[in-house]
Protein backbone atom coordinates (compact mmCIF):
# COMPACT_ATOMS: atom_id res chain seq x y z
CA UNK A 1 0.00 0.00 0.00
CA UNK A 2 1.46 3.36 -1.05
CA UNK A 3 0.92 6.50 1.01
CA UNK A 4 -0.02 9.86 -0.51
CA UNK A 5 -0.27 13.29 1.09
CA UNK A 6 -3.15 15.19 -0.52
CA UNK A 7 -3.06 18.87 0.44
CA UNK A 8 -5.91 21.25 -0.21
CA UNK A 9 -4.82 24.86 0.06
CA UNK A 10 -7.06 27.50 1.60
CA UNK A 11 -7.56 29.80 4.54
CA UNK A 12 -9.29 28.80 7.75
CA UNK A 13 -12.32 30.71 8.94
CA UNK A 14 -15.93 31.11 7.84
CA UNK A 15 -15.22 34.36 5.97
CA UNK A 16 -13.05 32.41 3.50
CA UNK A 17 -15.23 29.29 3.18
CA UNK A 18 -16.75 29.81 -0.29
CA UNK A 19 -14.04 31.95 -1.85
CA UNK A 20 -12.07 31.19 -5.00
CA UNK A 21 -8.80 31.02 -3.04
CA UNK A 22 -10.25 28.17 -0.93
CA UNK A 23 -10.94 25.78 -3.79
CA UNK A 24 -8.30 23.39 -2.39
CA UNK A 25 -10.26 23.07 0.86
CA UNK A 26 -13.53 22.68 -1.07
CA UNK A 27 -12.15 19.80 -3.16
CA UNK A 28 -10.64 18.01 -0.15
CA UNK A 29 -13.92 18.47 1.78
CA UNK A 30 -15.87 16.89 -1.09
CA UNK A 31 -13.46 13.94 -1.32
CA UNK A 32 -13.84 13.32 2.43
CA UNK A 33 -17.63 13.71 2.22
CA UNK A 34 -17.87 11.15 -0.62
CA UNK A 35 -16.00 8.66 1.60
CA UNK A 36 -17.96 9.49 4.75
CA UNK A 37 -14.86 10.84 6.52
CA UNK A 38 -14.70 13.52 9.20
CA UNK A 39 -11.66 15.76 9.63
CA UNK A 40 -9.98 16.01 13.00
CA UNK A 41 -7.54 18.63 14.23
CA UNK A 42 -3.89 17.71 14.46
CA UNK A 43 -0.57 19.51 14.20
CA UNK A 44 -0.98 22.46 11.77
CA UNK A 45 -3.89 20.75 9.95
CA UNK A 46 -7.35 19.32 9.75
CA UNK A 47 -6.75 15.69 8.70
CA UNK A 48 -8.69 12.69 7.43
CA UNK A 49 -7.36 9.39 6.07
CA UNK A 50 -8.85 7.58 3.10
CA UNK A 51 -8.18 4.05 1.89
CA UNK A 52 -8.87 3.76 -1.84
CA UNK A 53 -8.24 0.62 -3.92
CA UNK A 54 -5.26 -0.40 -1.80
CA UNK A 55 -3.83 3.12 -1.52
CA UNK A 56 -3.62 5.26 1.60
CA UNK A 57 -4.53 8.92 1.04
CA UNK A 58 -3.84 11.34 3.87
CA UNK A 59 -6.02 14.40 3.27
CA UNK A 60 -4.91 17.61 4.95
CA UNK A 61 -6.12 21.18 5.11
CA UNK A 62 -3.39 23.38 6.64
CA UNK A 63 -4.61 25.59 9.49
CA UNK A 64 -1.61 27.89 9.12
CA UNK A 65 -3.28 30.18 6.56
CA UNK A 66 -2.35 30.00 2.89
CA UNK A 67 0.97 31.87 3.00
CA UNK A 68 2.42 29.49 5.62
CA UNK A 69 1.13 26.20 4.15
CA UNK A 70 4.66 24.85 3.83
CA UNK A 71 4.93 24.41 7.59
CA UNK A 72 2.09 21.86 7.57
CA UNK A 73 3.24 20.14 4.36
CA UNK A 74 6.83 19.78 5.58
CA UNK A 75 5.73 18.40 8.95
CA UNK A 76 3.32 15.80 7.51
CA UNK A 77 5.67 14.65 4.74
CA UNK A 78 8.23 13.88 7.45
CA UNK A 79 5.76 12.50 10.01
CA UNK A 80 4.18 10.08 7.52
CA UNK A 81 7.48 9.37 5.68
CA UNK A 82 6.11 10.38 2.27
CA UNK A 83 8.31 11.39 -0.67
CA UNK A 84 7.46 14.58 -2.58
CA UNK A 85 6.44 12.59 -5.68
CA UNK A 86 3.53 11.21 -3.57
CA UNK A 87 2.47 14.70 -2.55
CA UNK A 88 -0.41 16.35 -4.42
CA UNK A 89 -1.13 20.02 -3.73
CA UNK A 90 -4.52 21.37 -4.83
CA UNK A 91 -4.79 25.10 -5.45
CA UNK A 92 -6.50 27.90 -7.34
CA UNK A 93 -4.91 29.23 -10.54
CA UNK A 94 -5.62 32.63 -12.08
CA UNK A 95 -3.93 31.66 -15.36
CA UNK A 96 -6.50 28.96 -16.18
CA UNK A 97 -10.09 29.55 -17.32
CA UNK A 98 -12.74 28.88 -14.68
CA UNK A 99 -13.15 25.17 -13.94
CA UNK A 100 -10.22 24.01 -16.10
CA UNK A 101 -7.96 21.63 -14.23
CA UNK A 102 -4.29 21.08 -14.90
CA UNK A 103 -2.33 18.31 -13.21
CA UNK A 104 1.44 18.35 -13.45
CA UNK A 105 4.53 16.80 -11.86
CA UNK A 106 6.36 20.03 -10.96
CA UNK A 107 6.54 23.73 -11.71
CA UNK A 108 7.08 27.22 -10.46
CA UNK A 109 4.97 28.84 -7.77
CA UNK A 110 3.39 31.07 -10.45
CA UNK A 111 3.12 33.87 -7.91
CA UNK A 112 0.99 31.72 -5.58
CA UNK A 113 2.13 32.41 -2.01
CA UNK A 114 0.98 29.01 -0.73
CA UNK A 115 3.16 27.20 -3.28
CA UNK A 116 6.02 29.61 -2.68
CA UNK A 117 6.06 28.74 1.03
CA UNK A 118 5.76 24.98 0.38
CA UNK A 119 8.69 25.08 -2.06
CA UNK A 120 10.84 27.06 0.38
CA UNK A 121 10.22 24.62 3.23
CA UNK A 122 10.39 21.28 1.40
CA UNK A 123 13.22 22.63 -0.75
CA UNK A 124 11.97 21.40 -4.12
CA UNK A 125 9.61 22.27 -6.96
CA UNK A 126 9.47 18.60 -7.95
CA UNK A 127 6.08 17.61 -6.57
CA UNK A 128 2.71 17.14 -8.27
CA UNK A 129 -0.03 19.72 -8.12
CA UNK A 130 -3.60 20.00 -9.27
CA UNK A 131 -4.42 23.53 -10.36
CA UNK A 132 -8.07 24.58 -10.54
CA UNK A 133 -8.75 27.50 -12.87
CA UNK A 134 -10.48 30.49 -11.33
CA UNK A 135 -9.78 32.73 -14.39
CA UNK A 136 -8.46 36.27 -14.21
CA UNK A 137 -11.72 38.17 -14.70
CA UNK A 138 -10.87 41.10 -12.48
CA UNK A 139 -9.94 44.74 -12.98
CA UNK A 140 -6.36 45.87 -12.54
CA UNK A 141 -5.53 46.28 -8.87
CA UNK A 142 -8.39 44.11 -7.62
CA UNK A 143 -6.73 40.68 -7.68
CA UNK A 144 -6.85 40.21 -3.89
CA UNK A 145 -10.56 41.03 -3.74
CA UNK A 146 -11.17 38.68 -6.66
CA UNK A 147 -9.37 35.62 -5.25
CA UNK A 148 -10.85 36.22 -1.79
CA UNK A 149 -14.28 36.84 -3.36
CA UNK A 150 -17.21 34.43 -3.44
CA UNK A 151 -18.11 32.42 -6.54
CA UNK A 152 -20.46 34.23 -8.91
CA UNK A 153 -23.79 32.80 -10.14
CA UNK A 154 -22.36 31.66 -13.45
CA UNK A 155 -19.48 29.79 -11.73
CA UNK A 156 -21.83 28.16 -9.23
CA UNK A 157 -23.75 26.47 -12.09
CA UNK A 158 -20.85 24.10 -12.83
CA UNK A 159 -18.65 24.37 -9.73
CA UNK A 160 -19.87 21.17 -8.04
CA UNK A 161 -19.37 19.10 -11.20
CA UNK A 162 -15.82 20.45 -11.59
CA UNK A 163 -15.07 19.74 -7.91
CA UNK A 164 -16.28 16.14 -8.32
CA UNK A 165 -14.04 15.80 -11.41
CA UNK A 166 -11.09 16.90 -9.25
CA UNK A 167 -11.99 14.24 -6.67
CA UNK A 168 -11.89 11.62 -9.44
CA UNK A 169 -8.51 13.00 -10.56
CA UNK A 170 -7.09 12.73 -7.03
CA UNK A 171 -8.15 9.10 -6.73
CA UNK A 172 -6.73 8.39 -10.20
CA UNK A 173 -3.43 10.06 -9.21
CA UNK A 174 -3.08 7.59 -6.32
CA UNK A 175 -4.40 4.54 -8.18
CA UNK A 176 -3.15 4.77 -11.78
CA UNK A 177 -0.22 7.16 -11.32
CA UNK A 178 0.56 10.68 -12.43
CA UNK A 179 1.26 10.17 -16.17
CA UNK A 180 -2.03 8.35 -16.85
CA UNK A 181 -3.91 10.74 -14.57
CA UNK A 182 -2.56 13.72 -16.54
CA UNK A 183 -3.52 12.08 -19.86
CA UNK A 184 -7.05 11.44 -18.64
CA UNK A 185 -7.87 14.64 -16.76
CA UNK A 186 -5.90 17.46 -18.39
CA UNK A 187 -8.18 17.23 -21.43
CA UNK A 188 -11.48 17.48 -19.49
N, C-alpha and C positions, 0 to 999 in steps of 0.2 A: 504494500500500500504506500503510495507516494503522498507526501504532505505538500500542501499549497497554502500560501498566505494571500488571501484575497482582501485587498484594502480599498474601501470606498472612501473617497475624500469628501470632506464637508466641514461645516462649522456646527458646533453643538449649540443648542438653544432653540426655542420655539420660533423666534423671529427669523431664523434662517431655514426653517423646515422645508418649505416649498419653493426655495429659490433655485435659480439655475446653477449656482455655484455648488449646491448640495446634491447634484445628481448622483455622485458616488454613493452617498448615504442612501438615497432613494432606491438605487439599484440593489445594494446590499440588503436593505430592508425587505425588498420584494423577494429576493432569493431566500432569505430566512423564512419569510411568511409562507412561501410555496412549500417549504420543507417542515413547517410547523415548529420552527425554532424560536426561542426567545433569547435576546441578548442579555448578557450580564456584565456588570462593571468589573474591570480588572485594570491592571497597570496601564495607564495612558489610553485605554480603549473601552469600547463596548464590544463584546466578543460573543460569537456563537460558532459552534463546530458542526460541520455537515459531512456526512459520509455519502458519497455518490459513486456508484458503480466501482467500488473497490478503492476509491480515492478519498483522501481526507482533506477537506477544505476548511481552513480556519478563516472565518469571516471577521474582519475588524473594522470598526469605525473609530478613528483616533478622536480622543476627547481633548486634544491639545490645541485645537483650532487649526485651521488649514495651514497657516504659515509655519507651523512647528510639527507637521505630520511626520517628519523624519524621525523624531524622537520615539514615537510609537512603533514605526516600521522597523527601525534598527533594533529596538528592544525585542520585538516578537520574532524577528528573523533569527536572532541569537537564542532566545528562550526555547523556540520550537525546532532549532537546528535546521533551518530551511535555507537553501541556496537562492540567490537572487533570480535565477532562471525559473524558479517556482513561485515567484512573487508576481502578482497581477495587481496593478494600481488602476483604479477606475476614477476618471476625472472628467470635468467639463472642458470643452475646447471651443474657443471663439473662432478658430480658423476653419471649422467644419460647418456645413449647413445644419440647421436644426434637425436632430434625430439621426443624423448620419453617424455610424460608428466606425472607428478605425482601430484595429488591433495590431500592435507591432511589438517587436522583440527588444527595442531600445529607442533612444532618441534624446533630443535636447529637452530642456524644461519648457521651451516655447514661451517663456515669460510667466509660466504658472508657478506661483510662489510655493505651493504645496510640493510640486515635483522638485523645485530648486532645493528645498530643505531636505527632502528624501535623498537626493543625489549627493548633497554635501555630507550627510551623516552615514550613508551606506557606502559612500566613496566609489560609486559607479553609475553609469548611465545604461548599463547592460542589464535591464530588467524589463519584462513585458508590461505594457499598459493598454488599457482599453479607454479610448477617448470618445466621449459622447458630444456630438456637435450641438452647440447652443447658438450658433451663428453670430454674426457681428453687426446685428441690426440696431445700432445705437449711434447717437450723435457724438461728434468729437467732444472729448472731455467728460463723457458720461458712462465710461466703461464700468466703473465701480458700481454705480447705481444699477446698471444693466445686469451684471453678473449676480449681484445681491438682490435683484428684483424677482418678483413672482412670475411664474409662467403665464403667458397671455392665453386668451381664449382659443386662438388658432392652434397654439402648441399643445394645449390640453386635449385637443381632439385625438391626437395620435401618441401622446406621451406614454400612456400605459402600455400600448403595444410595443413601442420602442424599448421601454424598460424591460419588458418580458423577453424581447429578442436579446438584450444584453445578458439576462440571466441564462438563456440558452447558450450564449457565447462563452460565458464563464464556465459552465459545466463542460462544454466541449473542450475548452482550453485544458482543463484537468484530465479529461478522459481520452481525447484523441490527439492532444498535443498542439503546440502553437502553430506550426506550419499549416496543418489541415484546418485548424480553427480560423486562421487568417483567410485561407482560400474560400472557406464557406461563408464567413460573416462580413468580410470587408466589401462584398459586392451587394449586400442587402440594404 
